[in-house]
Structure formats: structure tokens, C-alpha cells
């Protein structure tokens, strides 16, 4: 045999030299959950190892990540029910603890990449990503609310805004509003292909943001559809998005690859809470080895075409690299 592929696998050094896909900390974004108050570090039972953190503890968490070389973070707020209303007015209130904490983060860690969440559901008394009237989620009536939220977040210092709502036309509406307000340098990481997935449970537990009635299937994408993601990506690109995101990641590797092969913008993938929780549970049972399965999982998402990965495993991956 003249061709023996095993020759390029015969030692660790050769395997490293011929490795096609390399994952670094610069490819990872760490999701963090913020809650109002002091001294709070409350573990999310359905997502072990992840916590709702009050502002000072969240800043400490970011400092620990910095020491490990992790610099990219996306922030989600757990908002008290009494602060929620039908039009999510607390989302752009100057006294919003989410906005105040963002300012503290950027003051303490000016070089970090800080990404927001733009959607009504954390602040809505209906628990939906859009404005609800007579049981219907109204698309165009939602856009001005998202624009106000976006401007408030840009003013607070977020580097990238993450619209996760899946309303039609929201990227263009946000881009025009941001530019008009003087925030033309604030980027948009669009949740382009966000599917109506069964794997969001632990996240909704963390934020207590599940819909009060109905579901999100009229605005999040049908898991059966792939070509529809091309339509969403084409619209988001034309409207001014800076990143295109696929959510979830593991069950949608084909969609990640599809967008990577058809668009020039950076592709993000959200390795969601349910996907991470399944792996954690299997490892806790002793059915899988965490230090082998976790990096392989992240590598598969990167190999499929994700330039950046939002994952609850980001800090653990950073710890693993620090040990090598």
C-alpha cells in the first residue's frame, strides 16, 4: 500500500501537526446569569455548575475567567416579576440592574467582549419575546420596544447586541435606531436561525422566563426546516447584522455548516443549556468522561463551521487548557 493514512496518526506530535480544526479560548463565549441583590450565588439545579450571580459575584467570576484567558461574555438578567409589564419598560429603565452591571463590567474589564440579550421575555409579564395582544405575538409593534432596549444597552457599554426574539425586520430596525442614536460602532450578533427547540429548559429555569401562555412556535423556527435558515440569514445580512447565529448547536450542525458555506459573516453557534445539561448528567452518572467528551463536543461545533461558540463549558475548557 502506497497510501497509509495511519502514518499521520502514529504519534501525538504528528497528530498535532496535521490537525485540521483548532479550538482556542478566543472562539468561546461564556453565558452568565445576573440577578439583582447582594451576596447571591445560586446554583441552577437543572444546569449544575452554573449560577445566578449578583453583581459583585459576577464581577469576581469574570475576573477568574480573565486569569484563565477567557475574555468573551454574554449576559442574561433574571428579573423579578414585579418589574415586568406588557411592554417591557424595565428593559430600558436607567436604573435597570442589568444596564448598571454592564457599566461596571466595562469599567473594570474594558477589553472584554460583552454581549447583551435583546428580547422582551426577561421583562415581559407575558413571558414572550414579543408584544402580546389578544393571545397574538405582534411583530411590528415589538420593534420599537427592541429599539429602545438596544439603545439603552449600547449606552451601557455592550460591544455586541444579541437580538434573540426572532421578530421579522428587527435587525434593520435596530441598526437604524442605533445609528441614529450615535452607536454605529455597536455590533449586532443576530440569533438568525433560532429554533423552537426542546433544549432550552434549564435556561428558562435560570431566568424564570417561560411563556405564561402558549409557546414560541409562531416566531422561532420549525426544527424540521433547513432552507428557511438561508432566508433568515439573507435578511439579517442585508439588514446589517455583524454575526449570524444558529441556536441550538449540536442538533443543528447541518445548519451551522449551511450558513458557513453560504455567507461571509462570522457564524456563531449557541451550545444551549439542555445540550450541556445532558452531557453533565451523563458524566455525573459515570457513563462518559467529562474531560474527553466536553472538548470533543466543542470541537465538533467548531468543525461544523462555527467561528464562535456560546457555551456553558467555556470556563471549564479554559481550566483544562491551563492545566496543559
SULGI-V307090 format. One line per field, one symbol per residue. ss: DSSP state (h for helix, s for strand, l for the rest). phi: phi as a letter, one per 40 degrees, with the letter a starting at -180 (. if undefined). psi: psi as a letter, one per 20 degrees, with the letter a starting at -180 (. if undefined). Layout:
# SULGI-V307090
ss = ???
phi = ???
psi = ???
This chain:
# SULGI-V307090
ss = llllhhhhhllhhhhhhlllllllhhhsssssssslllllssslllllllssslhhhhhhhhhhhhhhlllsssssssllhhhlslllhhhhllllhhhhhhhhhhhhllllsssllslllllsllllllsssllssshhhhhhhhhhhhhhhhhhlllsslsllllllhhhhhhhhhhhllllllssssssssslllllhhhhhhhlllllllllllllslllllhhhhhhhhhhhhhlllsssssllhhhhhhhhhhhhhlllsssssslhhhhhhhhhhhhlllllhhhhhhhhhhhhhhhlllssssllhhhhhhhhhhl
phi = .cbbdcccbcaccccccbccbbbbcccbbbcbbbbchbgcabccccadgbbcbcdccccccccccdccgcbbabbbccbcdcccacbfcccbcdcdcccccdccccccbccccbbcbbacdcbcccgbcbcbafgbccccccdccccccccccccchccbbbcbcgccgccccccccccccgbccccbccccbbccccbbdcccccbfbcdcagbbccbcccdcbbcdccccccccccchcbbbbbacbccbcccdcccccbbcccbbbcccdccccccdcccccgcbcccbcccccccccccchccbbcaccdcccccccccc
psi = phonhihjjirhgghhhjphppprhiiqpopqppqqaqkpnoqohimqiqqpprghhghhghgghghijpipqppppopqhiiqahjlhhhjphjphggghgggghghmhiqopqrpoqhhhipiijrirpppkjqoofhhhghghggggghhghijphppnojhkqpjhggggggggghjjliipronpngnoqmqjjjghghghilkqqhqaajiihqqpiipghhhhgghgghghijqhqpqppaggjkhhhggghhiiqiqqpqponrghgghgggghhhijhqogighghhghhhgghijphqpoqijgghhhgghhi.
